[in-house]
Structure formats: C-alpha cells, structure tokens
Amino acid sequence: MPPKHYSFKVKGVLIYENDNPEDDFSIFMTAVDDNHAVMLVREHLRKHAPKGCSIIKGIEKKSA
C-alpha cells in the first residue's frame, strides 16, 4: 500500500547572487510529510530558480 500524501504550502525567500535582491515565494507541494515537502521545494528551486540561496520561512499542511 503506497504512503499517504498530503498538500503543503511552503513559503520563503529567494536571495539571488547578483546584487542580493530578495523575492518572496510560496509553493504548493504534495508530499509524505513536511520534511519531504521542503526537500522537494529545494530541488524544484535548484532546477528552476536563478542562482542564489533560498530560506524557508514557513510550512503549513493544507487539509484535503
């Protein structure tokens, strides 16, 4: 039986390498738990966001 997945809203800040501007982000992610959701968001940002770093500020579990 596959594990149950939940929906999470992950919020944070992106800090770009060039001139250090900051942008807030909010991403909905389906994952097994909150740690898994953060891991998936970081992977997504690494592949699709401009170079820099991300700071996760909050995560909330959304009810189905």
C-alpha positions as CSV (number, residue, x, y, z in Angstrom):
1,M,0.0,0.0,0.0
2,P,1.5,3.4,-1.0
3,P,2.1,6.0,1.7
4,K,-0.5,8.7,2.1
5,H,0.4,12.1,0.6
6,Y,-0.6,15.5,1.9
7,S,-0.6,19.0,0.4
8,F,1.7,21.6,1.9
9,K,2.2,25.3,1.4
10,V,5.9,26.2,1.7
11,K,6.8,29.9,2.0
12,G,10.2,31.5,2.0
13,V,12.6,34.0,0.4
14,L,14.9,33.7,-2.6
15,I,18.2,35.6,-2.4
16,Y,19.9,36.0,-5.7
17,E,23.7,36.0,-6.3
18,N,23.6,39.3,-8.3
19,D,23.2,42.4,-6.1
20,N,21.5,40.2,-3.4
21,P,17.9,41.2,-4.2
22,E,15.2,39.2,-2.4
23,D,11.9,37.7,-3.6
24,D,9.2,36.0,-1.5
25,F,7.9,32.7,-2.8
26,S,5.0,30.4,-2.0
27,I,4.8,26.9,-3.5
28,F,2.2,24.2,-3.0
29,M,3.7,20.7,-2.9
30,T,2.3,17.2,-2.4
31,A,4.5,15.1,-0.1
32,V,4.5,12.4,2.6
33,D,5.4,14.8,5.4
34,D,6.7,18.4,5.9
35,N,10.4,17.4,5.6
36,H,9.7,15.7,2.3
37,A,7.9,18.8,1.1
38,V,10.8,21.1,1.9
39,M,13.2,18.7,0.2
40,L,11.0,18.7,-3.0
41,V,10.7,22.5,-2.9
42,R,14.5,23.0,-2.6
43,E,15.0,20.5,-5.5
44,H,12.5,22.5,-7.6
45,L,14.1,25.8,-6.8
46,R,17.6,24.5,-7.6
47,K,16.5,23.4,-11.0
48,H,14.2,26.3,-12.0
49,A,15.1,29.5,-10.0
50,P,18.0,31.8,-10.7
51,K,21.3,31.1,-8.9
52,G,21.3,32.1,-5.2
53,C,20.0,30.6,-2.0
54,S,16.6,30.0,-0.5
55,I,15.4,30.4,3.1
56,I,12.3,28.5,4.1
57,K,10.2,30.7,6.4
58,G,7.1,28.6,7.0
59,I,5.3,25.5,6.0
60,E,1.6,24.6,6.6
61,K,-0.3,21.5,6.0
62,K,-3.4,22.1,3.9
63,S,-6.5,20.0,4.6
64,A,-7.8,17.9,1.7
